[in-house]
């Protein structure tokens, strides 16, 4: 990352900068609206004329809406490798990027190092998202737990490959996907998920990959959502059968995310259904940061 000159009034206008934000895989199985994982797909959000390869964002774009909410002025542009409507946190990433870009514009490139500014970014992006798991992971990086606006990073005792399988012809609306979920859950299902989330956090901390398959099982949201995307259910089964440590519906889907030994990623991708494509990613530990726009 290239250093950027700053002044009391913000970044040096002679230099081009952007906020780079990772995408995310929310829920991670059992952690519905609580767990999120930042992954190595990125969105850049910047101010001013759009550079080559970027797209101007209109006033209705989620990045621009977040940018305005924190006092950003002028045009906004985006550039992204995160697919839209696929459960990899596009809207959360660009909202974090827009809110962060407003603070960088107003306070300089060190703004994201200030806890109060970061809290403002999370509050705005979470309010616009209507849940905080994607936004928190994109802002902070790594694997996170979010509860009542408090974000805790989960220590990782391993460095996995994150294999994502994306169906070729299916997208998902988060609002529509949430509409199929019940407002109440059985106590046994709540206890089931609580045990899995606790196991997942402990397994991550000590590097116990053998526990991850059980730890990402879910009864609160995946059964209803997977009923609408049988190809995603088939991808989960195929990935686990091929040796993935864990597999889950990424966010509201239809993408499936899996963890495995990096050495096994190629074999795992070859075993997944042919009606989708795969990407081999990493966990992004950096979260949102300012870069020199190139």
N, C-alpha and C positions, 0 to 999 in steps of 0.2 A: 504494500500500500504506500503510495507516494505521499510525502508530507505536503501540507497545504498551508500557505501563509495566512495569518489571521490578523485582525485588527479589533479594536474595541467595538466596532460597529458590525462585525461579522467577517466572513471570509473575504479575502482579497478579490475584488471583482475582476481583476485581470486573470485570475486563475479559474478554471472550470472544475467543478466538484459535483458530486452526487452522493446520495445515501444508498448504500448497497444493503439489501435485506434478504436473508434466506427464506425460502419457502418452508413448509412444515407439514408434518403428519400428526394430526390431532387424534386424541382419545387413546391411541396405542392399545387398542383392545378394550380392556376393562375400565380405563380411566376416562369415562365419558365427561367431557367439559372440564377435565381436571389435569390430564396429562397431555403434553405436546412434545414433539421432537423436531428440532430444526434440521433441515436437510440441504444438501448442496445443489440446489437450484436457486437462482437469485433474481431479484428485481432491483433495478436502479431507478431512483427518483431524483430528479434535479429541477432547478429553476432556470428560467430564461428560455431562449430559443432552443429547440430540440436539436441535438447533434446528430450526426450520421448514425443510422441504425436505431434511433429512438423515435417515439411517437408523441406528438403533443397530446396532453390530456385535457379534455374539455371540463367545464364546470361541474358536470355530473359524474365524472370519473371518481372512484373511491379515493385515489391518491390526492386529487384536488380538494375534495370535500374535507379530508383530514388536514390537509395543508392550510386551508382557510380557517378551520376551527382553532388552530393554534397561531393565527395571526400572520400566516404567510401571504406575501404580496407578489403579484406578477404571474406570468405563465408557468406551467408545470409540464414536465415531460417524463415519460417512463420508457424503460427498456427491460424486457423480462424474458427469462427462459422457463418460467413457471407456467404450465398449461392452465387455462381457465376452466372452471367448472369440473375439475377432475379430483378434488379432494387433496390438493397439495398446497393449500394455503395462499393462493394468489391474492385474494382480496385482503386477507390479513397482512400480508407482506407489503402490499402497496399502501395500505392505510398506515402501517407503521412508518414506511418510507416517507409518505407525505407529511405526517405529523412531525417526524424527526427533521425533515428538510426545512420546515417552517422554523424550528428552533435553531437550526444551524444558520439559516438566513438572518435571524434576529440576534443571535448571541455568539456566533462563531463556531468553528469546527470542534471545539472542546465541549460543546453543549451536552452531548450525549454522555459525557462522563459525570455529569451532575445528577445525583439521585433524584432531585426534585423534577428536573427536566425529563428524565426517563420515566418517572411516575406519570407525568403529564402525557407522554406519548402512549403509555399503556392505557391510561384512563380513556383517552379519546379513541384510540383504535379499538379497544374492547367494547366501548359503548356503541360504536358504529357496527362492529361485528356482531354484537349482542351475545358474545361469549368470549372468554379471554384466552383459551388454550392456544389457538393459532397465533394470536398477536404476541402473547408472552414468549412463546418459543422463538418467533422471528426476531423479537427485540433482544432477548437475552442470549439465545443460542443454547445448544446442547439439548438435554432432556430436562423438562421443567414440570413442576407441580404448581398449579395456580389455584388459590382459594381466597376469596374476598379481596382481590386485588394484590395479594401477597404472592410473590413468585420465588420459588425455591428451586435451585438447580440440583438435579440428581447426579451424584458422582458416578462416573462410568469406569468400571474395572476392566473394560475391554474396548476395542476399537473396531466396530463391525463394518461390514459392507451393508448398505441399505439398498436393497433391490426393490424397485417399484415396477409393478405391472400395470399398464394403463390400457384399458380396452379401446379399440380403434374407433368404435362408433357410438359410444355411450358417454353422456355427460350427466351430472347430477346437480339439481338445485338443492342447496342446503335447507332452504325454507320448506320445500316440498318433502324432503327427506325427514325433516323433524316432524312434519305433520302426521307421519304414520306412527310416531312413538306415543306410547301411553303416558298420561300425566301421573299415573300411580304405578308402583312396582310392588311385587310381592316381597315380603321381608326376606324370604330365603334367597331371592335373586339379589337383593341389596347386600346381604351378607356374603354371597358368592363373589360379587364384584369387589367388595371391600377387601376380602382376603387376597384376591388376585392382584389388586393395586399394591397392597402392602408387600406381597411377594415380589412383584416386579421391581419396586424400589430397592428392596434388600438385595435382590439378585444382581441388579445393576451395580450397586455399591461394592459388592464383593467379587464381581466378575463371574458369577455362577450362571453360565449360559444354558445349562441343563434345565434350569427352572423357568426359562423365558417362555417356553411353549405353553405351559400351564398358566403362567402369570398374565398372559395376554388373552385368555379366554374371557368371554363376555356373555351376559344375559340381558343387558339393559337396552342395547340399541342395535347390535349387529344382526340378530336373527330377523328383525323386521326389515331392516335395510337390505340385507342380502337376498331376501325373498324377491325383491324387485330387480336385482342384478345377479342372476344365477351364474353368469360368466365370472363374476368376481368371486363368488363362493367356490367355483371350480378352481380358480387360480389359488385361493388359499389352500385348498386341499392338495393341489399339485405341488405347491411350494413346500408344505410341511412334509409331504411324502418324499420330496427330493432332498430333504435334510436341512431346511431352514430352521434356525433356532426358534423363530416366532413369525407369525403372519397375522395381519389384521386389516380390516377395511380402513383405509386412510381417510380420516375425517368422515364426511358423509358419503364417501366413495365418488365414483366407482373404482378408483385406483386401489390396489392392494399393496401394502408395504410389508417387507420382510427383512429380518436381520439374519446374517450368516457370517461365517468366517470369510474374510476377503478372498482367500484362496479358493473357496468353493463357489464364488459368485457366478463364474462362467457356466459351470455345470447346472447351477440352479436356474439361470435364465433359460437354458436350453430345454428345461423340463416344463416350462410354463406354457399355458395355452397359446395357440397361434393366432387367435383373434384379438390379440393385443400386442403392444410392444413394451420393452423393458428399458429401464435406465439403472445403471449401477452407480449409486451415490455414496456419500459419506455423511456422517453427522457433522453439521456445521456448528462449531463451538464458539464462533466469533459473534454471532448475532448481528444486529444493525451497526454499521460503521460508515464513516465518511471516507470516500475514495477520491482520488484525482480522476476526473472523467476523461476517458480516452476513447 
